[in-house]
Amino acid sequence: MSDLTEKQEFNTYLVVVAHPDDAEFAAAGTISRLSELGKKVVIIQVTSGDKGTTDRTMKPADLARQREAEQLEAARREGAEVEFLRFPDGELEPNLKLREAIVRMIRKYRPDVVITHDPFRPYAFHPDHRAVGYATTDSVYPTARDPLYFHEHLEEGFEPHKTAEIWYFGAEYPDLFVDVTDYFDRKIDALQAHVCQVGNRPRDEFAKGLRERLADLAKDQDFELAEAFKVVQMRR
């Protein structure tokens, strides 16, 4: 399957990621395109990336504040919203505490589609990425759907919710290729908001490698640049 032509009925997307810049590297073009189509996109930022630096003098709390500010700016450039869960960077496990937090966000925003890390891809090395992918999968089905899971949510007004699809990015065998040719510049703009990660490299130099990667993803499509996902339809 290619592009978004069969997804027009979906209006709300939840992007659940481990670190600031994960959403942008994986899906900034898709997020920008969905936003321009009038869809609601919310990035659920599980950690604030408080350990993501080589600077030994940086304090984790200061880094977290910087990376949250950068994520907010990146999301503004994409047309998305952000929620910060503020779990400790590098310490994520796919346990009930993380699942409850993600289920709460699913019940709050009631997405048609949840986009997250593919935890099933061979050699997915980053433990935080795997943990978020597993916890998000377990949150979508059956946890967010069935009312006796985290029953206290009902008392807070968060009703059970059935999500139609999960889209995994970074998948070994993607089957949805989104045309982001016209949104490549916005992807670069969003990524360059993450100054502490991307730095101040010349735009052309930074864009060259990324364009090559997206062109490779689109090699069998009838458009130039793609972001790719593995789609899993959930039981209704």
N, C-alpha and C positions, 0 to 999 in steps of 0.2 A: 504494500500500500504506500502511496506517496501523497504528500501534502495534506491539507486540512479539509478537503472538499467533502469528506464523509463525516466530518465532526461539527457541522454547523449548528447542531442542536445543543451543543455544550456551551455553557455561559460562564461557569466559574471554575477556575483552576487554582490548585494549591500546590506550590513548589516547595517540597520539604528537603532541606539540605543541611549538611553538617557545618559548613564554614562560610563566612563571607567570601565571595567570589566563585563559589561552586555553582550557583545558579547561572552566573554570567558566562563562565567558561562553557557550561553545558547547553544553555538554552536562552541566552539573552536575545538572540534573533527571534526565536519563537515567542518569547514573552512580549517583545516589542510588537510583533505582528498581531498577537492576540489582543493586546491592549488597543492597538489601532482599530481592530475590528469591533471594539466596544465590549470585549470580554473582561471580566474581573479576574485579576491575577494577584495572588497573595503569596509572598515568599515567607515561609516559616524557617527562621534561622535558628537552628538548634543550639549551636555554640556561637560565641562572639569571636572565636579565633584568637583567644588570649595567649596562645603559645606559638602562633605562627610567625616566627621571626628568627633570624640568625643574630640579632642584636642582643648580646648578653646583658646589656645595661637597661634594657627595656623592662618596665614593670608590667606584669600581666594585666592589671586593671587599666593602665594607660593604653596598652595595646588594644584591649577590648573596646574602649571608648572610641579610639581612632577607627577601628575596623567597623564598628556599628555606624559611625558617621559616614564612612565610605560606602557601606551597604545601602544606607538610606539615599545617598546621592545616586548610586548606580540604579536603584529601583526607580527613583524619580525620572531618570533618563529613559528607562524602559516603560514607564507608565504603570508600575506595579506598587503594591503596598507591602509592608514588612511587619512581621511579628518576631520578637526576639524571645527565645525560651531561656537563654543564658545558662545552659548546661556547661560544665567545665570542658574546655578543649582537651582532646586527647584522652578523655576518661569515659567515653560513651560506651554503654553496653545496651543490648536490645532487651532491656528488662521492663518490669511493669511500670516503674517510675517514668521512663521515657515514653512508653506506650501511652500511658494516661495523658501525658502532656500533648502528644500528637493527636490522640482521640479527641481531646478537648478542642483543638483547633479544627479538626474535621467537622465536629458537631457545631462549632461556632460559625464556620464559613460555608458549610454544606456544599463542597465542590462536586462538580460533575466528574472532574479528572484530577487525580493526584499524580504529580511528577516527582520522581525521586531517584536516588542512586540505585543502580542495579547491584544487589548484594550477591547475586548468583553467578556473576561473571567470573570465570576462572582467573586467578591471579589478581583479584581486586585487593590490593595490598593495604590500603589505608583502613585501619580498624574503625575509625569514626564513620567513614563512608559505609562500610558494611553494616555497622550497628544501626545507622539511620535508615538504610534500605530495608533491613530486616524488621525493625520496629515499625516503620511506616506500613510495610506490607501487612504485618500482624494487626495494625491499627485499623486499616481499611476493612479487612475481612477476617473474622466476623465482629471484631470488638466494637467499632463505631456504630455498627448496624443494629446490634442487639441490646435492648434496654437494661438488662441486668448486669452488664459490664459497666463498672464505674457508675453505679446507680446514683451517686451523689450529683452527677452532672444534671440529672433531671430536675433536682431541686434548685439548681442554678439557672434553669431555663434552656439548657443545651439538650435538644432532643436527638434521638438516634438518627443516623443518616446512612443511606446507601450510596456509595460512590460507584459510578458506572465503569470507569476504567482507571488503571494505573499505567503510567508511561515511565519506563525505566530508561534513564540516560546512561551512557557508557556501556551499553549492552554489546555482547559479542555478536549477536545476530539481530540487529534492529529490523523492524518491518514498517516503521512509519518514518518517512523522510519529509521534513518540513522545508519548503522553499524559503530560504532567508536571504536570497540574493539581494533583494532591495532593502534589507535590514542589516547588512553587514557593517555599515558605518555606525549604526546605533549600537551594535554589539561591541565594537571597538570603543565607542564612547563610554558604554557602561563598564567595560573592563578597566578602562583607564581611570575610572573613579576610585578603583582599589589601588591607590598610590603605594601603600606600604607593601603590596604584593607584586604589582606590575612594575612599579618604579616609574621613572621618567624617560623610558626608552623612546627614541623617535617613533612617531606613529607609523610611518611606512615600514620600518624594520619590524615592529611588533605585529603589524597587520599581515605581513608577508607569510609567515609561518602558519598563522591562523587561517588565512585564506586557502592555503594549500590543503590544510586538514579538512576544511568544509567542502572544498572542491572534490576531494577524494570520497567523501561521504555521498556526494551527488553524482558520482561517475556513471551510474546506471539510470539516472533520472533525466528528464527533459528540461532541467534548469541547472544553473551554474553552481550554487552553493546550498548546502543542506545542513540542518541539525537532525540527528537521528535518535529514535526511541524504539524500544520494544514495548508493544501494547499488550496488556493483559486485560481482558474483559472480565468483570467481576460478576458473580452470581447475583441475580436480581430477586 
